[in-house]
């Protein structure tokens, strides 16, 4: 294990109502370099309170790997593309990990070079 590079790497959780919306969101985030990788975990069953009622829904969980300095842009893009009125978006900082992997995340989420 190694200390995370600067800026820190984040693992961001986001739920989607179905695989199609999860796939669209994942592809857009990686394409736009807001995420290095997005893992989709189907089969999630969520229970939550929404507008005063207890709800249950089948969802797909996205595990989004990004850098802390890309979180604001990532959150804005999720809000723009997500079908939910209030999408779940929770970021957890990686306190360590395999140094080459953390460096890869940092490289893949750098701001696009206008000359590329």
C-alpha positions as CSV (number, residue, x, y, z in Angstrom):
1,X,0.0,0.0,0.0
2,X,1.1,3.5,-0.6
3,X,0.0,7.0,0.3
4,X,-2.4,8.5,-2.3
5,X,-0.9,11.0,-4.7
6,X,-1.8,14.7,-4.6
7,X,-4.6,15.6,-5.4
8,X,-6.2,12.7,-3.5
9,X,-8.1,9.9,-5.4
10,X,-11.8,9.6,-4.6
11,X,-14.2,6.7,-4.8
12,X,-17.6,8.2,-5.7
13,X,-20.8,6.3,-5.2
14,X,-23.8,7.0,-7.4
15,X,-27.0,5.0,-7.9
16,X,-28.9,4.7,-11.2
17,X,-32.4,3.3,-11.9
18,X,-31.3,0.9,-14.6
19,X,-28.3,-0.5,-16.5
20,X,-28.9,1.7,-19.6
21,X,-28.7,5.0,-17.7
22,X,-25.7,3.7,-15.6
23,X,-23.9,2.7,-18.8
24,X,-24.6,6.1,-20.4
25,X,-23.4,8.0,-17.4
26,X,-20.3,5.8,-16.9
27,X,-19.2,6.2,-20.6
28,X,-19.7,10.0,-20.5
29,X,-17.7,10.4,-17.3
30,X,-14.8,8.4,-18.7
31,X,-14.9,10.0,-22.1
32,X,-14.8,13.4,-20.6
33,X,-11.9,12.5,-18.2
34,X,-14.0,13.1,-15.2
35,X,-13.4,9.5,-14.1
36,X,-10.6,7.1,-14.8
37,X,-12.9,4.1,-14.3
38,X,-16.6,3.5,-13.5
39,X,-17.6,0.0,-12.2
40,X,-21.3,-0.9,-12.5
41,X,-22.8,-3.2,-9.8
42,X,-26.3,-4.3,-10.7
43,X,-28.7,-6.0,-8.3
44,X,-28.8,-3.3,-5.7
45,X,-32.0,-2.9,-3.7
46,X,-32.3,0.5,-2.0
47,X,-34.8,1.5,0.7
48,X,-35.1,5.2,1.4
49,X,-37.4,8.0,2.4
50,X,-38.5,10.3,-0.4
51,X,-41.1,13.1,0.0
52,X,-42.4,11.6,3.2
53,X,-42.8,8.0,1.9
54,X,-40.6,4.9,2.4
55,X,-39.6,3.8,-1.1
56,X,-37.8,0.7,-2.4
57,X,-36.1,0.4,-5.8
58,X,-33.9,-1.9,-7.8
59,X,-30.8,0.2,-8.8
60,X,-27.3,-0.1,-10.3
61,X,-24.5,1.2,-8.2
62,X,-21.7,3.1,-9.9
63,X,-18.2,3.2,-8.2
64,X,-16.5,6.1,-9.9
65,X,-12.7,6.6,-9.5
66,X,-11.6,10.2,-9.9
67,X,-9.4,12.9,-8.4
68,X,-10.6,15.3,-5.7
69,X,-9.9,18.3,-7.9
70,X,-12.3,16.8,-10.6
71,X,-15.2,16.2,-8.1
72,X,-17.0,19.5,-8.7
73,X,-17.0,19.1,-12.5
74,X,-18.0,15.4,-12.1
75,X,-20.9,16.3,-9.8
76,X,-22.2,18.9,-12.3
77,X,-22.0,16.4,-15.1
78,X,-23.9,13.8,-13.1
79,X,-26.6,16.3,-12.3
80,X,-26.9,17.2,-16.0
81,X,-27.1,13.6,-17.2
82,X,-28.8,11.7,-14.4
83,X,-32.5,10.7,-14.7
84,X,-33.2,11.2,-10.9
85,X,-34.3,14.6,-9.6
86,X,-31.8,14.2,-6.8
87,X,-29.0,11.7,-7.7
88,X,-27.0,10.1,-5.0
89,X,-23.4,11.3,-5.1
90,X,-21.1,10.5,-2.2
91,X,-17.3,10.7,-2.4
92,X,-14.9,8.8,-0.1
93,X,-11.2,9.7,-0.1
94,X,-8.8,6.8,-0.8
95,X,-6.3,6.8,2.1
96,X,-4.0,4.5,0.3
97,X,-3.7,1.9,-2.4
98,X,-1.4,0.5,-5.1
99,X,0.7,3.4,-6.1
100,X,0.7,2.6,-9.8
101,X,-3.1,2.3,-9.8
102,X,-3.5,5.6,-8.0
103,X,-1.1,7.3,-10.4
104,X,-3.1,5.8,-13.3
105,X,-6.3,7.3,-11.9
106,X,-4.5,10.7,-11.6
107,X,-3.3,10.5,-15.2
108,X,-6.6,9.5,-16.7
109,X,-8.5,12.3,-15.0
110,X,-6.2,15.1,-15.9
111,X,-7.8,18.1,-17.5
112,X,-7.8,17.6,-21.3
113,X,-4.9,19.2,-23.1
114,X,-6.4,21.6,-25.7
115,X,-3.7,20.4,-28.2
116,X,-4.7,16.7,-28.0
